[in-house]
Amino acid sequence: MAEQREEADTLFSPGQRSRVLQLMRAYTDAHLEHTRHLARSLGVHVNDAVAVSEILWAEVVGDPLTPVGLSDRIGHTSGATTTLLNRLETAGLVVRSREDSDRRIVRLRLTPEARSRTETFLAPTGEQLNQVLDGYDNDALRQLEGLLTDIVAVTAARNEHLRAASGRSARPSEAER
């Protein structure tokens, strides 16, 4: 059962709920700045670094992205994603591979050098985040996971509703980027 809340604790008034959401916004800002540092480290545009991060994350969890999957993750059109992937291939950061039994499926992987450089860059932050998470027991982490899962679901559902209401696809138009 939930503890008694601070009086008038809503998203738009001072209180714990607004502080939690403000911290989520602060994390988003800090993560974006970290991505800009990764971009400089790799010598690429920030959008390219976002793609590199998404490709690495998908590899780490064992489900390498396809170009369409990457397009969905980063909110680019298929044409813009193709241009981005061409840049990353030319820079020696990404390879497209046909490794599924269905040879029509193209998977995206970082080159060994790009993976090493990216993991080396991300390692100190990852180690520090693991130290922070080690300070919480499994029950607290499950609660946090549940909260974040619910917040993501609400936000994603609202975005889907807004896309449907506007008659737009899931991907932003060129003018919106």
VENHU-V444648 format. One record per pair of residues at least 12 apart in sequence whose ideal C-beta (glycine too) atoms are under 7 Angstrom apart, sorted by the first residue. I is the first residue (numbers start at 1). J is the second residue. D is the distance in Angstrom with one decimal. If there is no record, write none. Layout:
i:I j:J d:D
i:I j:J d:D
//
This chain:
i:34 j:125 d:6.6
i:35 j:49 d:5.3
i:35 j:50 d:5.9
i:35 j:53 d:6.6
i:38 j:53 d:6.9
i:38 j:121 d:5.6
i:41 j:121 d:5.0
i:42 j:93 d:6.8
i:42 j:117 d:6.5
i:44 j:91 d:6.4
i:47 j:84 d:6.6
i:48 j:84 d:6.1
i:48 j:87 d:6.2
i:48 j:88 d:5.9
i:50 j:74 d:5.7
i:51 j:70 d:6.1
i:51 j:74 d:5.8
i:51 j:84 d:5.7
i:51 j:88 d:6.6
i:52 j:88 d:7.0
i:52 j:93 d:6.1
i:52 j:110 d:6.6
i:52 j:114 d:6.7
i:52 j:118 d:5.9
i:54 j:70 d:6.0
i:54 j:73 d:4.8
i:54 j:74 d:6.3
i:55 j:70 d:6.7
i:55 j:94 d:6.4
i:55 j:108 d:5.0
i:55 j:109 d:7.0
i:55 j:110 d:5.7
i:56 j:110 d:5.8
i:56 j:115 d:6.6
i:56 j:118 d:5.5
i:59 j:109 d:6.2
i:59 j:110 d:6.8
i:64 j:107 d:4.2
i:64 j:108 d:6.1
i:64 j:109 d:5.9
i:65 j:108 d:4.9
i:66 j:105 d:6.3
i:66 j:106 d:5.9
i:66 j:107 d:6.2
i:66 j:108 d:6.9
i:67 j:81 d:5.8
i:67 j:82 d:6.9
i:67 j:85 d:6.3
i:67 j:106 d:6.1
i:67 j:108 d:6.6
i:70 j:108 d:6.0
i:71 j:171 d:7.0
i:72 j:170 d:6.8
i:75 j:171 d:5.8
i:75 j:172 d:5.4
i:76 j:171 d:6.8
i:77 j:171 d:5.7
i:77 j:174 d:7.0
i:92 j:111 d:5.8
i:92 j:113 d:6.7
i:92 j:114 d:6.9
i:93 j:110 d:6.4
i:93 j:111 d:6.0
i:93 j:114 d:4.0
i:94 j:108 d:5.9
i:94 j:110 d:6.1
i:94 j:111 d:6.8
i:94 j:114 d:6.9
i:95 j:109 d:5.4
i:95 j:111 d:5.8
i:96 j:108 d:6.1
i:97 j:109 d:5.8
//
